[in-house]
Amino acid sequence: MMSADQKTKVKATLQDAEEPVSEQIGGQVPIFKLFRYRSPGEWFAVIVGSTAAFCSGGVTPLFMYLFGRMTNNAYDDELAPQLTRNYAMLMACVGILSMVLVFIKTATYQVTATRLVGRIKCAYFSAVVNQDISWHDGRKPGELISRLTGDTRVVLNGINDRFASWIENLGTGLIGITLAFIASWELTLLIMGSFPLIGAMVYFLSAASARHVSVTRKQYARASAIAQEVMQNIKTVQSFNREMHEVERFSEMVVGSRKAGIKKDFLVAMAGASVMGVILCVIGLAFLLAVYLVQSGRADVGSVAATFLTVMNGAMGLGQVFPALMSFVEARAAAYPIFTTIDEQPAIDLNGPGKEATFQRCIEMRNITFAYPTRPDQVIFRGLSVEIRKGQKVAFSGSTGCGKSTLISLIQRFYDPTEGAVYVDGHDLRDLDLRSWRNRIGIVSQEPNLFSGSVLDNVRMGRRSATFEEVVAACKQAHIHDMILTLPDGYDTNVGALGSQLSGGQKQRLAIARAVVRGADILLLDEATSALDRKSEVEVQRAIDDLTQNSKMTVVTIAHRMATIAKMDCIYFLDGSRYGGSSIVECGTYEELIRMNGRFASMVMMQDTAMGNLRTVVHDTSFYLYPGALDENAGDSVSSVDSYCSDNSWDSNSNGFYEEDDRWSQYSNVDNVPFEHRTDWEERKTSVSMWRIMKMTTSRWWAIVLGLLGSILTAIVFPCVGLTISQLINSLGNYRQTQDKKHMQKQAALYAILLILLGAVYFLGAVLTGFYGYVGEYLTCELRSLLFQRILRQDQTFFDMPRRDPGGLTTLLSGDCEAVHQLYGPTLGSRLRSVCALAGGIIIGIFMQWKVALVCLATMPLFVGSIVAQQIFFADSEKVRESGIDTVVNEALGSIRTVASFNMQNRVIKRYKRIINIAEQTAERRIVLISILTGVTEITLMGSMALSFWYGGTLIEKNETHFSNVLVAAMAITMGSTLAGAEAGSFATKLRDARDSSNRVFTVIDRVPAVDSYEYGKVNFEEQVGIAFHNISFAYPAREGAKVLNNVSLNFQAGSSNGLMGQTGCGKSTIVQILARFYPISSGTVLINGQDLSFLDLVTWRDQLSIVLQEPSLFSGTIRDNIKYSLPDATEEEVIEAAKTACIHDDIMEMDNGYDTEVGYRGQQLSGGQKQRVAIARGVIRCPKLLLLDEATSALDSITEMRVQRNLDLFQRRFNVTTITIAHRLTTIRHSDQIVLLDSGKIIERGTHEQLLALGGEYKSRWELSHA
């Protein structure tokens, strides 16, 4: 056993694994590591782009310097006209140079960033899918998906042309300061005295902001994991009316993200405010020094003008450094957990070195001691030794939870033993090439996982090189071929995300075909036929027997039904406390073990007895009985379960592309739209006004007002700064003529005070704009919670629609909700800031020289239009049109064991890379257009200014104005237009994204499902539930032409036990789903105690029932939490009582933490049988009036099943519960008051067990078959 210190270390490690993000708060990936996936050619392109960016930043300060020097003679009326024309020509040349440099900068950085992030995504996805299973046990797929989608988007935003903007702004600042030094070192030195203060503020604010960014990402990753888990288990959530509980869980995580986001937004606002505010104040003080230098003859007007213009331009550049740098800081923080995962070496490395695996003799397990890494204190095996010879057919049997499936995992090397080793032909499995070893194995798991794509693609997952004929042969062996031919597109039919369009039995048979086509040396069958009806089970088992008996294939089988392993060469019986370590207590052939008359024989006898005619097997005190359960008046009943037999629709087109045409206009009602296009139709019909989003923030109107005030203040500062500086230059120019020192000093003091005030105003305004972030975070939080709530409101038709799988809906909750708040708040502020800046510049320009102002204004639409077009193209380029990307990632990470078993890592990675490459190619074509438009924007701005000065020179020559007026008018309008254009481009991007996102979000929010839990109905219910189906016909919405139930009439008497049976896909589970009201019925009526089910209050009705599904849906949390899930107010005694009914109490008490044991994501820390029993306990704890059991005991061994079944019978009799049991094992339902046999959606036989045997029909044939 482990020492106490070892246990402490292991638990600490596991805690880090379970909370992989917690240790990463505040971490930032090193800069060069972030860029390590760049090719040498891309590095060269980045160097060229960085040089172009730096030079582009220096072009404007150089121009300002030359212009400032020119002002020495510009106040001479004779020289002024020619000087302004020269200046105009210089500006035009600068514009051409700037256009070229900006094009190079934008193109190189956009292309290289797109490619780099694509490689990072692929590297992360590759690292995740190649990690060992123990690594995945400690992490939730939702968090990993959040990293792959949300965090990589943050990385892209930090290293694309925003990073180049940081270099460009830095170039503007450094070159501006350098030229200012050349013009007047005294003035520049005074201004630079503020830089250490600015640097310190930026450093501390950026560090604090980075920490909050990490917290924000971490909290939402947790929220995303909750959302994905809930949507994967949506039927369980809805059937127990737990929607609001899940919304509260989700909202709690989102609120944590909101709080950190608000702090980050204010820190960013304060940083930007500090830089610009301090610089403006210092420049104001420098005005006084400038006057002194001019009056003392140590500087002239040109040098002072050049200094102020270059410093002001440099200050504006430095003021934009922090926001651009902040994006890079956020990118490094977001990339930290991504690169941590990329660099993490798997404990069991699929691509690690090793000898080529061969299998000629045997697999041997020697003295195996094993505990799962996530539960190191709970020993599964202790000293276990097994030998499986090549060609041998062996089976492992034992009670539920004894470790049978763990042996399958060890054979595949999902885990390494704690002690001992697994040997293949005498070689330690750890020394063999793992990929080549798994290529020799085919597996069919108890819970089969399929992938989106065609039937043909899914079978070929077993072997990609399989021919169509081989696939068909495998499907025939699995008895699925005939069903496939009935599908709309046969073998090309799409099975939907995770195989959602197939019933449980159909998925199981496709999984068998997938394993068969692999042609492996070793076939692992983990309850491979558990989801099949008895007839299909016999047929498939016969096919498996034929396959294995007539080949040299080694077969390892786990089965609870002893008849399926009777022909095995050797059967190993496992026994012992699971937490003290199981071991093999008996082994031999079936006949030998029966002759031993030991534990195995006892289990066989009990199973045989269960198949006999005795109602009660044995009065064993180990069975838990409710108080009063043996009341002689209690009725007889049986409870059981089945596969998810919903013959759902086939999604033939779920690529998510919008059709740019009007083909939806022909449909006035959603019911008329082809099912595969309904998502598109609903989104096209949705239009969200800005006012609607504004109403969501009315409670925080004061914050919006403060943000708008900040926008106005920051907007009017720039035209006013232009006016102030130009007026100072004019005053200095006039001083040369008047030599009036006192007047000059008064003017300088006035302008200094004005600039200091403008600096304070800018600081205040910039800080106030932080309230946009405050409102935006609240809006995003509330919108996510509201959207999640409305998602959980929807009926199952919604979740069958294209792009409504958990992956697509998780993306809707993350990225789209984040974009929606841009419609209000920041975007509104941008609009107001643009209008105020432009209006202020125009007013000042017209006041100073209206003719120059009009010429300047005439060119502004072209300037602003080019920016808007540029940003719109940029928005489109960032919309990654990745068909099926969410589904690919969701399926791969949610079915990671299947991916690992079949060595599918390279296939899913290749599929993912293909999608990424297509997106990159589309984006790069748009990047070229974006770069051209960006360059056009630069030359348009410079051209506008050049034209203004050229025309100003003409007016000066005609004596219609003076240079000072031209200077003020041109600078005010240009500075105002520059800010307005930048803001217009920014909100054009955000507006387009936000409108598309808001339509997608509110399509779901506004959608009213046909079966609506928000709609009130009748709430009067009797003590017992009687059910009557009258002429029920039903087809799943996605396949309306294929009736699953055809004119079915059926009664379930109050307090009776009822069994449903029939072949896979016959409509059994559809009856359960109709009763749970997951779907509306097509025609007919369902009556509950004489009342129409559709008129009953849905919430109240679901409170009367409990459902236990074949694939039990558990949630992250403790065992206690999961049992109490259906009855949150249950007492501890009620929890224990329910657990005893489900025969799980003893297992729980053997666990170290008892009922506080964590079950893991979707219950993955429990065995299949334990999960089912916890689900049964969850179902019975609320004492429902109607109990629906859908193959609820299929994962249990026969002894445990009998005990559970006995307790369920007693539970049913005691509380007079109406039970409807779906079962493939006829012994489960043989004592039911009514047994209904379905075939192709119709009832062919009904009655009691004895009546149906006497009838001599299909039921009798199946009964005899089950005893064969």
Secondary structure by P-SEA (a helix, b strand, c coil): cccaaaaaaaaaaaaaaaaccccccccccccccccccccaaaaaaaaaaaaaaaaaaaaaaaaaaaaaaaccccccccaaaaaaaaaaaaaaaaaaaaaaaaaaaaaaaaaaaaaaaaaaaaaaaaaaaaccaaaaaaccaaaaaaaacaaaaaaaaaccaaaaaaaaaaaaaaaaaaaaaaacaaaaaaaacaaaaaaaaaaaaaaaaaaaaaaaaaaaaaaaaaaaaaaaaaaaaaaacaaaaaaaaaaaaaaaaaaaaaaaaaaaaaaaaaaaaaaaaaaaaaaaaaaaaaaaccccaaaaaaaaaaaaaaaaaaaaaaaaaaaaaaaaaaaaaaaaaaaccccccccccccccccccbbbbcbbbbbcccccccccccbbbbbbcccbbbbbbbcccccaaaaaaaaacccccccbbbbccccccccccaaaaaaaccccccccccccccaaaaaacccccccaaaaaaaaaaacaaaaaaacccccccccccccccccaaaaaaaaaaaaaaccccbbbbccccccccaaaaaaaaaaaaaaaaaccbbbbbbbccccccccccbbbbbbccccccccccccccaaaaaaaccaaaaaaaaaaaaacccccccccccccccccccccccccccccccccccccccccccccccccccccccccccccccccaaaaaaaaaccccaaaaaaaaccaaaaaaaaaaaaaaaaaaaaaaaaaaaaaaaaaaaaaacccaaaaaaaaaaaaaaaaaaaaaaaaaaaaaaaaaaaaaaaaaaaaaaaaaaaaaccccccccccccaaaaaaaacaaaaaaacccaaaaaaaaaaaaaaaaaaaaaaaacaaaaaaaaaaaaaaaaaaaaaaaaaaaaacccccaaaaaaaaaaaaaaaaaaacaaaaaaaaaaaaaaaaaaaaaaaaaaaaaaaaaaaaaaaaaaaaaaaaaaaaaaaccccaaaaaaaaaaaaaaaaaaaaaaaaaaaaaaaaaaaaaaaaaaaacccccccccccccccccbbbbbbcbbbbbcccccccccccbbbbbbcccbbbbbbbcccccaaaaaaaaaccccccbbbbbccccccccccaaaaaaaccccccccccccccaaaaaacccccccaaaaaaaaaaacaaaaaaacccccccccccccccccaaaaaaaaaaaaacccccbbbbccccccccaaaaaaaaaaaaaaaaaaccbbbbbbccccccccccbbbbbccccccccccaaaaaaaccaaaaaaaaaac
